[in-house]
Amino acid sequence: MGVQDFHRASEPSTVAKGPIVAEPLMARAARAAAVAAAHAEAVDRDARFPAEAIAAAKAEGLLGVMVPASLGGEGLGLRQVMEVCYTLGRACASTAMIYAMHQVKVACVVRHGVGSAWHEDFLRRLVREQLLLASSTTEGQGGGNVRSSEAPIERSGDRISLVRAASVISYGEAADAVVTTARRAPDASASDQVLTVFLRADYSLERNLEWDTLGMRGTCSAGFTLRAEGEAAQILPVAYETIHAHSMVPAAHILWSSTWAGVAASAVERARRYLRKAAAAGALPPSAPYFTRANGELRALRALIAAAVDRYEAVMDQPDALSAMDFQSQISLLKVDTSELAVSAVMSAMRCCGLSGYRNDSDASIGRRLRDILSAPIMINNDRILANVGASALLTEVAASIKD
Ligand SMILES: Cc1cc2nc3c(=O)[nH]c(=O)nc-3n(C[C@H](O)[C@H](O)[C@H](O)COP(=O)(O)OP(=O)(O)OC[C@H]3O[C@@H](n4cnc5c(N)ncnc54)[C@H](O)[C@@H]3O)c2cc1C
């Protein structure tokens, strides 16, 4: 199924019966994951959008689960969505990352757009039509510096326009809307940013950079010139600085980490099967201790994410605590720690499986998981995060006790 077919298959008429929402979330996620798993190899081989898996997620009503019930959604939180990312990540890393990136944008619009008539209408439509949202933050020479924008929003009365050198937009061509950062106005500084929702009919994408990568090939994260027009009401009514600290970074780091944990779990599961088969044949290979290591790394990874979501939920209604250096450092470093642990867990699983793990043609092959997970440390480069957090860490006292 190509992107064109996907758009046809996802048109509102085909989902008019409405998504299945009566069943428990994880049963619906498991069905979408089964579709994702069936197509994961082809998606990776052909570097193509996982159209079947995303169509299944739409049919299961998974795209609007975080929208409040008053707007037609299920009012679920990151805690539930991270489990969906983990489940999808075990099946197909690209599908899970697409779902995670979509939900990061939904989290921002739900938290900062409710109360704005345009965004409330948009959220209702998102649930009804299961709209898939893409994200544009990377721009021109700025790379992963999300808190800096080059292209400004231009205004003419109530109308706005934006022309952006969007060097990476995952699944840009398959998305139904794009949520993009931009400079507030031509005379604003690079860090004075807004976040704006543009619907598919509002923009054109001129592709100027392909996506032929080691892993995460199905995210189809090509580069484009984004040309968009819309109404001023499409700009979220809160400064991006606040959205970034209160919603974007926590949601991105928790949901990306959950996706990577799913990929790691899939590698660990392969190593487990490999060892059980070897044990049944009479002898464990000398590489068996690597399984213990992989399993421990996966456990540590899950514990980090669980602690982070607890911490976020504890402060999410306290703007001062959310903006505090302590919370911001911890949530920033979550991404650094989980991305490195996930790479390590997948690597340990491969060492456990030895040549069978290294081969592409064995049922213990770890290759795709390893290639996919290697994107984790560079997806907002860990070096950049460490450099940013480093300065504030210098101002913080070294902990005087274990627990506090
Ligand atoms: C799978 C995947 C999907 C993506 N999808 C999207 C998307 O949908 N939309 C989008 O907008 N972007 C997307 N991105 C891009 C992402 O948001 C980052 O822009 C990108 O990963 C930055 O990569 P980079 O390594 O070139 O880092 P950059 O931040 O551009 O940095 C380049 C180099 O400079 C170093 N560096 C930079 N700043 C510092 C610093 N302060 N201190 C020390 N070293 C530094 C880095 O280590 C790196 O080696 C995606 C990336 C991946 C991997």
The ligand as an SDF file (V2000), in Angstrom:
LIG
                    3D

 53 58  0  0  0  0  0  0  0  0999 V2000
   14.0370    8.6690   13.3060 C   0  0  0  0  0  0  0  0  0  0  0  0
   14.0530   10.1580   13.3380 C   0  0  0  0  0  0  0  0  0  0  0  0
   12.8800   10.8570   13.0890 C   0  0  0  0  0  0  0  0  0  0  0  0
   12.8730   12.2450   13.0880 C   0  0  0  0  0  0  0  0  0  0  0  0
   11.6940   12.9040   12.8320 N   0  0  0  0  0  0  0  0  0  0  0  0
   11.6650   14.2410   12.8620 C   0  0  0  0  0  0  0  0  0  0  0  0
   10.4430   14.9350   12.5830 C   0  0  0  0  0  0  0  0  0  0  0  0
    9.4130   14.3280   12.3270 O   0  0  0  0  0  0  0  0  0  0  0  0
   10.4630   16.2800   12.6060 N   0  0  0  0  0  0  0  0  0  0  0  0
   11.5890   16.9940   12.8920 C   0  0  0  0  0  0  0  0  0  0  0  0
   11.5120   18.2120   12.9210 O   0  0  0  0  0  0  0  0  0  0  0  0
   12.7650   16.3780   13.1460 N   0  0  0  0  0  0  0  0  0  0  0  0
   12.8310   15.0080   13.1330 C   0  0  0  0  0  0  0  0  0  0  0  0
   14.0230   14.3690   13.3830 N   0  0  0  0  0  0  0  0  0  0  0  0
   15.2600   15.1560   13.5860 C   0  0  0  0  0  0  0  0  0  0  0  0
   15.5950   15.3520   15.0530 C   0  0  0  0  0  0  0  0  0  0  0  0
   14.5600   16.0660   15.6750 O   0  0  0  0  0  0  0  0  0  0  0  0
   16.9130   16.1050   15.1920 C   0  0  0  0  0  0  0  0  0  0  0  0
   16.8500   17.3090   14.5020 O   0  0  0  0  0  0  0  0  0  0  0  0
   18.0560   15.3510   14.6550 C   0  0  0  0  0  0  0  0  0  0  0  0
   18.0580   14.0420   15.1580 O   0  0  0  0  0  0  0  0  0  0  0  0
   19.3600   16.0450   15.0150 C   0  0  0  0  0  0  0  0  0  0  0  0
   20.4050   15.2510   14.5540 O   0  0  0  0  0  0  0  0  0  0  0  0
   21.9490   15.6700   14.5330 P   0  0  0  0  0  0  0  0  0  0  0  0
   22.7170   14.5450   15.1030 O   0  0  0  0  0  0  0  0  0  0  0  0
   22.3390   16.1260   13.1640 O   0  0  0  0  0  0  0  0  0  0  0  0
   22.0770   16.7660   15.5900 O   0  0  0  0  0  0  0  0  0  0  0  0
   22.2100   18.3130   15.5220 P   0  0  0  0  0  0  0  0  0  0  0  0
   21.5000   18.7800   16.7170 O   0  0  0  0  0  0  0  0  0  0  0  0
   21.8760   18.9170   14.2290 O   0  0  0  0  0  0  0  0  0  0  0  0
   23.7720   18.4260   15.7450 O   0  0  0  0  0  0  0  0  0  0  0  0
   24.7600   18.0840   14.7600 C   0  0  0  0  0  0  0  0  0  0  0  0
   26.0160   17.6260   15.4590 C   0  0  0  0  0  0  0  0  0  0  0  0
   26.4770   18.6390   16.3420 O   0  0  0  0  0  0  0  0  0  0  0  0
   26.5530   18.1560   17.6710 C   0  0  0  0  0  0  0  0  0  0  0  0
   26.0070   19.2080   18.5620 N   0  0  0  0  0  0  0  0  0  0  0  0
   24.9980   20.0240   18.2980 C   0  0  0  0  0  0  0  0  0  0  0  0
   24.7870   20.8750   19.3170 N   0  0  0  0  0  0  0  0  0  0  0  0
   25.6870   20.5720   20.2430 C   0  0  0  0  0  0  0  0  0  0  0  0
   25.9750   21.0960   21.5140 C   0  0  0  0  0  0  0  0  0  0  0  0
   25.2990   22.1210   22.0260 N   0  0  0  0  0  0  0  0  0  0  0  0
   26.9560   20.5110   22.2030 N   0  0  0  0  0  0  0  0  0  0  0  0
   27.6530   19.4650   21.7140 C   0  0  0  0  0  0  0  0  0  0  0  0
   27.4390   18.9470   20.5090 N   0  0  0  0  0  0  0  0  0  0  0  0
   26.4690   19.4860   19.7910 C   0  0  0  0  0  0  0  0  0  0  0  0
   25.7270   16.8980   17.7200 C   0  0  0  0  0  0  0  0  0  0  0  0
   26.2700   15.9460   18.6120 O   0  0  0  0  0  0  0  0  0  0  0  0
   25.8060   16.3810   16.3090 C   0  0  0  0  0  0  0  0  0  0  0  0
   26.9320   15.5470   16.1670 O   0  0  0  0  0  0  0  0  0  0  0  0
   14.0750   12.9720   13.3860 C   0  0  0  0  0  0  0  0  0  0  0  0
   15.2510   12.2670   13.6680 C   0  0  0  0  0  0  0  0  0  0  0  0
   15.2630   10.8870   13.6460 C   0  0  0  0  0  0  0  0  0  0  0  0
   16.5320   10.1550   13.9410 C   0  0  0  0  0  0  0  0  0  0  0  0
  1  2  1  0
  2  3  1  0
  2 52  2  0
  3  4  2  0
  4  5  1  0
  4 50  1  0
  5  6  2  0
  6  7  1  0
  6 13  1  0
  7  8  2  0
  7  9  1  0
  9 10  1  0
 10 11  2  0
 10 12  1  0
 12 13  2  0
 13 14  1  0
 14 15  1  0
 14 50  1  0
 15 16  1  0
 16 17  1  0
 16 18  1  0
 18 19  1  0
 18 20  1  0
 20 21  1  0
 20 22  1  0
 22 23  1  0
 23 24  1  0
 24 25  2  0
 24 26  1  0
 24 27  1  0
 27 28  1  0
 28 29  2  0
 28 30  1  0
 28 31  1  0
 31 32  1  0
 32 33  1  0
 33 34  1  0
 33 48  1  0
 34 35  1  0
 35 36  1  0
 35 46  1  0
 36 37  1  0
 36 45  1  0
 37 38  2  0
 38 39  1  0
 39 40  1  0
 39 45  2  0
 40 41  1  0
 40 42  2  0
 42 43  1  0
 43 44  2  0
 44 45  1  0
 46 47  1  0
 46 48  1  0
 48 49  1  0
 50 51  2  0
 51 52  1  0
 52 53  1  0
M  END
$$$$
